[in-house]
Amino acid sequence: MSSLFRTALDELGLVLDRVDEARVDEVCRLLAKAKRVGIHGLGREGLQMRGLAMRMFHLGMPVGVVGDMTMPPLGEGDVFFVSSGPGETTTVLTLIGVAEEAGATVIVVTAEPDGSAAKLADVTLLVPAQTMASDQGTAKTSVLPMGSAFEGALFVLFEVMVLKLKALLVASPEEMRARHTNME
């Protein structure tokens, strides 16, 4: 394996080593007991969030992606799970306000614990990785460009969360496979 691959993998490992697993468990419990879950993220973070939504659907969870035509309204007993790596995205801040006004619990996954999104959240899941807000000058911590370290860490984090949700929901691999689309 080339040194760039090893460096990138080592950096992602260091980020994930600093994620609070007790907080991950708390987030999984909140997601598992929610009446409905709304998922949102922008750009490449949004792609990771959509991947998580797909696996949550495979687990049989009532999940929707904000912006899709089939996204149901959120309210009491629901969870809005949103990614905001830099913590200051205007769209995310607005949607957090909408979810809170409707009575949903807001969970924010972010790299910026002091960012506006984290301050508005009911629960914050910190993924301490370089984002677009910290990819230049002395703040730069990753060989990966822009927010790729955060996005790559989200992929691995969400796959582990799926395993934890699978155990909480007592979902079998066969049940998950049966929910996979046949329209591809």
Secondary structure as the mmCIF struct_conf table of DSSP 4:
data_model
#
loop_
_struct_conf.conf_type_id
_struct_conf.id
_struct_conf.beg_label_comp_id
_struct_conf.beg_label_asym_id
_struct_conf.beg_label_seq_id
_struct_conf.end_label_comp_id
_struct_conf.end_label_asym_id
_struct_conf.end_label_seq_id
HELX_RH_AL_P HELX_RH_AL_P1 SER A 3 ASP A 17
TURN_TY1_P TURN_TY1_P1 ARG A 18 ARG A 18
BEND BEND1 VAL A 19 VAL A 19
HELX_RH_AL_P HELX_RH_AL_P2 GLU A 21 LYS A 33
BEND BEND2 LYS A 35 LYS A 35
STRN STRN1 VAL A 37 HIS A 40
HELX_RH_AL_P HELX_RH_AL_P3 GLY A 43 HIS A 58
TURN_TY1_P TURN_TY1_P2 LEU A 59 GLY A 60
STRN STRN2 VAL A 63 VAL A 65
TURN_TY1_P TURN_TY1_P3 VAL A 66 GLY A 67
BEND BEND3 ASP A 68 ASP A 68
TURN_TY1_P TURN_TY1_P4 MET A 69 THR A 70
HELX_LH_PP_P HELX_LH_PP_P1 MET A 71 PRO A 73
TURN_TY1_P TURN_TY1_P5 GLU A 76 GLY A 77
STRN STRN3 VAL A 79 SER A 83
BEND BEND4 GLY A 85 GLY A 87
HELX_RH_AL_P HELX_RH_AL_P4 THR A 90 ALA A 102
TURN_TY1_P TURN_TY1_P6 GLY A 103 GLY A 103
STRN STRN4 THR A 105 THR A 110
BEND BEND5 ALA A 111 ALA A 111
TURN_TY1_P TURN_TY1_P7 PRO A 113 ASP A 114
BEND BEND6 GLY A 115 GLY A 115
HELX_RH_AL_P HELX_RH_AL_P5 SER A 116 LEU A 120
BEND BEND7 ASP A 122 ASP A 122
STRN STRN5 VAL A 123 LEU A 126
HELX_RH_3T_P HELX_RH_3T_P1 MET A 132 SER A 134
BEND BEND8 GLN A 136 GLN A 136
HELX_RH_3T_P HELX_RH_3T_P2 GLY A 137 ALA A 139
BEND BEND9 VAL A 143 LEU A 144
TURN_TY1_P TURN_TY1_P8 MET A 146 GLY A 147
HELX_RH_AL_P HELX_RH_AL_P6 SER A 148 LEU A 169
TURN_TY1_P TURN_TY1_P9 VAL A 170 VAL A 170
HELX_RH_AL_P HELX_RH_AL_P7 PRO A 173 ALA A 178
TURN_TY1_P TURN_TY1_P10 ARG A 179 ARG A 179
BEND BEND10 HIS A 180 HIS A 180
BEND BEND11 ASN A 182 ASN A 182
#
